[in-house]
Amino acid sequence: MPTVLREKGFRFFFYSNESREPPHVHVRRAEGYAKVWLDTLIVADMNGFSPSRVREIVWIIRTHHTSLVEAWHEHFRD
């Protein structure tokens, strides 16, 4: 479960057993959890985050999109 980014109290990470799914990132912070598809930036799963927090998460992912996609491919060796 490598952490690939920490920003504003959020931890962005992958689960190593999810290589068969499209590229995505999991996000945790004290109040919640989210899973976001990297190709579309659509939130696939979410629990505990307010709509404003989800917008913040998507903004962070958009800002770091290239490095997150590169980290996915490096980790799963696509």
MODELLER restraints for C-alpha pairs under 7 A, 6 or more apart:
rsr = mdl.restraints
at = mdl.atoms
rsr.add(forms.Gaussian(group=physical.xy_distance, feature=features.Distance(at['CA:1:A'], at['CA:13:A']), mean=6.47, stdev=0.5))
rsr.add(forms.Gaussian(group=physical.xy_distance, feature=features.Distance(at['CA:1:A'], at['CA:14:A']), mean=5.45, stdev=0.5))
rsr.add(forms.Gaussian(group=physical.xy_distance, feature=features.Distance(at['CA:1:A'], at['CA:15:A']), mean=4.67, stdev=0.5))
rsr.add(forms.Gaussian(group=physical.xy_distance, feature=features.Distance(at['CA:1:A'], at['CA:16:A']), mean=5.62, stdev=0.5))
rsr.add(forms.Gaussian(group=physical.xy_distance, feature=features.Distance(at['CA:2:A'], at['CA:13:A']), mean=5.55, stdev=0.5))
rsr.add(forms.Gaussian(group=physical.xy_distance, feature=features.Distance(at['CA:2:A'], at['CA:14:A']), mean=5.78, stdev=0.5))
rsr.add(forms.Gaussian(group=physical.xy_distance, feature=features.Distance(at['CA:3:A'], at['CA:11:A']), mean=6.72, stdev=0.5))
rsr.add(forms.Gaussian(group=physical.xy_distance, feature=features.Distance(at['CA:3:A'], at['CA:12:A']), mean=5.78, stdev=0.5))
rsr.add(forms.Gaussian(group=physical.xy_distance, feature=features.Distance(at['CA:3:A'], at['CA:13:A']), mean=4.21, stdev=0.5))
rsr.add(forms.Gaussian(group=physical.xy_distance, feature=features.Distance(at['CA:3:A'], at['CA:14:A']), mean=6.79, stdev=0.5))
rsr.add(forms.Gaussian(group=physical.xy_distance, feature=features.Distance(at['CA:4:A'], at['CA:12:A']), mean=5.76, stdev=0.5))
rsr.add(forms.Gaussian(group=physical.xy_distance, feature=features.Distance(at['CA:4:A'], at['CA:13:A']), mean=5.36, stdev=0.5))
rsr.add(forms.Gaussian(group=physical.xy_distance, feature=features.Distance(at['CA:5:A'], at['CA:11:A']), mean=6.09, stdev=0.5))
rsr.add(forms.Gaussian(group=physical.xy_distance, feature=features.Distance(at['CA:5:A'], at['CA:12:A']), mean=5.05, stdev=0.5))
rsr.add(forms.Gaussian(group=physical.xy_distance, feature=features.Distance(at['CA:6:A'], at['CA:12:A']), mean=6.17, stdev=0.5))
rsr.add(forms.Gaussian(group=physical.xy_distance, feature=features.Distance(at['CA:9:A'], at['CA:29:A']), mean=6.27, stdev=0.5))
rsr.add(forms.Gaussian(group=physical.xy_distance, feature=features.Distance(at['CA:10:A'], at['CA:27:A']), mean=6.41, stdev=0.5))
rsr.add(forms.Gaussian(group=physical.xy_distance, feature=features.Distance(at['CA:10:A'], at['CA:28:A']), mean=5.67, stdev=0.5))
rsr.add(forms.Gaussian(group=physical.xy_distance, feature=features.Distance(at['CA:10:A'], at['CA:29:A']), mean=4.97, stdev=0.5))
rsr.add(forms.Gaussian(group=physical.xy_distance, feature=features.Distance(at['CA:11:A'], at['CA:27:A']), mean=5.50, stdev=0.5))
rsr.add(forms.Gaussian(group=physical.xy_distance, feature=features.Distance(at['CA:11:A'], at['CA:28:A']), mean=5.27, stdev=0.5))
rsr.add(forms.Gaussian(group=physical.xy_distance, feature=features.Distance(at['CA:11:A'], at['CA:29:A']), mean=6.50, stdev=0.5))
rsr.add(forms.Gaussian(group=physical.xy_distance, feature=features.Distance(at['CA:12:A'], at['CA:25:A']), mean=6.29, stdev=0.5))
rsr.add(forms.Gaussian(group=physical.xy_distance, feature=features.Distance(at['CA:12:A'], at['CA:26:A']), mean=5.60, stdev=0.5))
rsr.add(forms.Gaussian(group=physical.xy_distance, feature=features.Distance(at['CA:12:A'], at['CA:27:A']), mean=4.60, stdev=0.5))
rsr.add(forms.Gaussian(group=physical.xy_distance, feature=features.Distance(at['CA:12:A'], at['CA:28:A']), mean=6.79, stdev=0.5))
rsr.add(forms.Gaussian(group=physical.xy_distance, feature=features.Distance(at['CA:13:A'], at['CA:25:A']), mean=5.75, stdev=0.5))
rsr.add(forms.Gaussian(group=physical.xy_distance, feature=features.Distance(at['CA:13:A'], at['CA:26:A']), mean=5.25, stdev=0.5))
rsr.add(forms.Gaussian(group=physical.xy_distance, feature=features.Distance(at['CA:13:A'], at['CA:27:A']), mean=6.47, stdev=0.5))
rsr.add(forms.Gaussian(group=physical.xy_distance, feature=features.Distance(at['CA:14:A'], at['CA:25:A']), mean=5.62, stdev=0.5))
rsr.add(forms.Gaussian(group=physical.xy_distance, feature=features.Distance(at['CA:14:A'], at['CA:26:A']), mean=6.00, stdev=0.5))
rsr.add(forms.Gaussian(group=physical.xy_distance, feature=features.Distance(at['CA:19:A'], at['CA:76:A']), mean=6.05, stdev=0.5))
rsr.add(forms.Gaussian(group=physical.xy_distance, feature=features.Distance(at['CA:23:A'], at['CA:37:A']), mean=6.15, stdev=0.5))
rsr.add(forms.Gaussian(group=physical.xy_distance, feature=features.Distance(at['CA:23:A'], at['CA:38:A']), mean=5.59, stdev=0.5))
rsr.add(forms.Gaussian(group=physical.xy_distance, feature=features.Distance(at['CA:23:A'], at['CA:39:A']), mean=6.98, stdev=0.5))
rsr.add(forms.Gaussian(group=physical.xy_distance, feature=features.Distance(at['CA:23:A'], at['CA:72:A']), mean=6.51, stdev=0.5))
rsr.add(forms.Gaussian(group=physical.xy_distance, feature=features.Distance(at['CA:24:A'], at['CA:35:A']), mean=6.86, stdev=0.5))
rsr.add(forms.Gaussian(group=physical.xy_distance, feature=features.Distance(at['CA:24:A'], at['CA:36:A']), mean=5.45, stdev=0.5))
rsr.add(forms.Gaussian(group=physical.xy_distance, feature=features.Distance(at['CA:24:A'], at['CA:37:A']), mean=4.22, stdev=0.5))
rsr.add(forms.Gaussian(group=physical.xy_distance, feature=features.Distance(at['CA:24:A'], at['CA:38:A']), mean=4.82, stdev=0.5))
rsr.add(forms.Gaussian(group=physical.xy_distance, feature=features.Distance(at['CA:25:A'], at['CA:35:A']), mean=5.73, stdev=0.5))
rsr.add(forms.Gaussian(group=physical.xy_distance, feature=features.Distance(at['CA:25:A'], at['CA:36:A']), mean=5.49, stdev=0.5))
rsr.add(forms.Gaussian(group=physical.xy_distance, feature=features.Distance(at['CA:25:A'], at['CA:37:A']), mean=6.65, stdev=0.5))
rsr.add(forms.Gaussian(group=physical.xy_distance, feature=features.Distance(at['CA:25:A'], at['CA:38:A']), mean=6.92, stdev=0.5))
rsr.add(forms.Gaussian(group=physical.xy_distance, feature=features.Distance(at['CA:26:A'], at['CA:34:A']), mean=5.73, stdev=0.5))
rsr.add(forms.Gaussian(group=physical.xy_distance, feature=features.Distance(at['CA:26:A'], at['CA:35:A']), mean=4.41, stdev=0.5))
rsr.add(forms.Gaussian(group=physical.xy_distance, feature=features.Distance(at['CA:26:A'], at['CA:36:A']), mean=6.49, stdev=0.5))
rsr.add(forms.Gaussian(group=physical.xy_distance, feature=features.Distance(at['CA:27:A'], at['CA:33:A']), mean=5.57, stdev=0.5))
rsr.add(forms.Gaussian(group=physical.xy_distance, feature=features.Distance(at['CA:27:A'], at['CA:34:A']), mean=5.07, stdev=0.5))
rsr.add(forms.Gaussian(group=physical.xy_distance, feature=features.Distance(at['CA:27:A'], at['CA:35:A']), mean=6.21, stdev=0.5))
rsr.add(forms.Gaussian(group=physical.xy_distance, feature=features.Distance(at['CA:28:A'], at['CA:34:A']), mean=6.67, stdev=0.5))
rsr.add(forms.Gaussian(group=physical.xy_distance, feature=features.Distance(at['CA:31:A'], at['CA:48:A']), mean=5.67, stdev=0.5))
rsr.add(forms.Gaussian(group=physical.xy_distance, feature=features.Distance(at['CA:31:A'], at['CA:49:A']), mean=6.43, stdev=0.5))
rsr.add(forms.Gaussian(group=physical.xy_distance, feature=features.Distance(at['CA:32:A'], at['CA:47:A']), mean=5.47, stdev=0.5))
rsr.add(forms.Gaussian(group=physical.xy_distance, feature=features.Distance(at['CA:32:A'], at['CA:48:A']), mean=4.19, stdev=0.5))
rsr.add(forms.Gaussian(group=physical.xy_distance, feature=features.Distance(at['CA:32:A'], at['CA:49:A']), mean=5.18, stdev=0.5))
rsr.add(forms.Gaussian(group=physical.xy_distance, feature=features.Distance(at['CA:33:A'], at['CA:46:A']), mean=5.62, stdev=0.5))
rsr.add(forms.Gaussian(group=physical.xy_distance, feature=features.Distance(at['CA:33:A'], at['CA:47:A']), mean=5.32, stdev=0.5))
rsr.add(forms.Gaussian(group=physical.xy_distance, feature=features.Distance(at['CA:33:A'], at['CA:48:A']), mean=6.51, stdev=0.5))
rsr.add(forms.Gaussian(group=physical.xy_distance, feature=features.Distance(at['CA:33:A'], at['CA:49:A']), mean=6.94, stdev=0.5))
rsr.add(forms.Gaussian(group=physical.xy_distance, feature=features.Distance(at['CA:34:A'], at['CA:43:A']), mean=6.99, stdev=0.5))
rsr.add(forms.Gaussian(group=physical.xy_distance, feature=features.Distance(at['CA:34:A'], at['CA:45:A']), mean=5.40, stdev=0.5))
rsr.add(forms.Gaussian(group=physical.xy_distance, feature=features.Distance(at['CA:34:A'], at['CA:46:A']), mean=4.15, stdev=0.5))
rsr.add(forms.Gaussian(group=physical.xy_distance, feature=features.Distance(at['CA:34:A'], at['CA:47:A']), mean=6.41, stdev=0.5))
rsr.add(forms.Gaussian(group=physical.xy_distance, feature=features.Distance(at['CA:35:A'], at['CA:43:A']), mean=5.88, stdev=0.5))
rsr.add(forms.Gaussian(group=physical.xy_distance, feature=features.Distance(at['CA:35:A'], at['CA:44:A']), mean=5.41, stdev=0.5))
rsr.add(forms.Gaussian(group=physical.xy_distance, feature=features.Distance(at['CA:35:A'], at['CA:45:A']), mean=5.02, stdev=0.5))
rsr.add(forms.Gaussian(group=physical.xy_distance, feature=features.Distance(at['CA:35:A'], at['CA:46:A']), mean=6.40, stdev=0.5))
rsr.add(forms.Gaussian(group=physical.xy_distance, feature=features.Distance(at['CA:36:A'], at['CA:42:A']), mean=5.65, stdev=0.5))
rsr.add(forms.Gaussian(group=physical.xy_distance, feature=features.Distance(at['CA:36:A'], at['CA:43:A']), mean=4.39, stdev=0.5))
rsr.add(forms.Gaussian(group=physical.xy_distance, feature=features.Distance(at['CA:36:A'], at['CA:44:A']), mean=5.45, stdev=0.5))
rsr.add(forms.Gaussian(group=physical.xy_distance, feature=features.Distance(at['CA:37:A'], at['CA:43:A']), mean=6.46, stdev=0.5))
rsr.add(forms.Gaussian(group=physical.xy_distance, feature=features.Distance(at['CA:37:A'], at['CA:44:A']), mean=6.57, stdev=0.5))
rsr.add(forms.Gaussian(group=physical.xy_distance, feature=features.Distance(at['CA:38:A'], at['CA:69:A']), mean=6.96, stdev=0.5))
rsr.add(forms.Gaussian(group=physical.xy_distance, feature=features.Distance(at['CA:41:A'], at['CA:58:A']), mean=6.59, stdev=0.5))
